[in-house]
């Protein structure tokens, strides 16, 4: 189903987005204006919203449901990177920098979302309007959140690797010394 978002859904989602992605001058009414410029769509479980390697021309605002983020490993198998729940903004990296989609985003159950197409996004980003300013700040806040999450993930990998290395060193020393 495609159309426009219901006013009560746009208002509720805008409030949740602003609460989740705090940024200076956050205004749920400005974000609501942004949402009203997009296309509302509901999709069934298993639908791909964007596919790794494709060109990205849309930014997605999750209204209801869950999204699983998948990326192919070296063997070509899809691996789950994360699960996203409402409120979230996703798909914006490739739209902003022109790169290809870095992952596949798949509906995990039925989902409802607002899709903001590149042309509309480009117009809003260049506007000096309250909605344009709010969108720019929201995208920056969302990208900062993604970077913080990625840093935390890398930190965990590094710490886990160090623990494994330390455990291996202790095991080797124990074998050398003959201590059980």
Secondary structure as GFF3:
##gff-version 3
##sequence-region A 1 180
A	DSSP	beta_strand	2	3	.	.	.	ID=ss1
A	DSSP	alpha_helix	7	20	.	.	.	ID=ss2
A	DSSP	alpha_helix	28	36	.	.	.	ID=ss3
A	DSSP	beta_strand	39	43	.	.	.	ID=ss4
A	DSSP	beta_strand	48	50	.	.	.	ID=ss5
A	DSSP	beta_strand	58	64	.	.	.	ID=ss6
A	DSSP	beta_strand	66	72	.	.	.	ID=ss7
A	DSSP	beta_strand	78	85	.	.	.	ID=ss8
A	DSSP	beta_strand	88	90	.	.	.	ID=ss9
A	DSSP	alpha_helix	92	97	.	.	.	ID=ss10
A	DSSP	beta_strand	104	107	.	.	.	ID=ss11
A	DSSP	beta_strand	111	117	.	.	.	ID=ss12
A	DSSP	alpha_helix	118	126	.	.	.	ID=ss13
A	DSSP	alpha_helix	130	177	.	.	.	ID=ss14
###
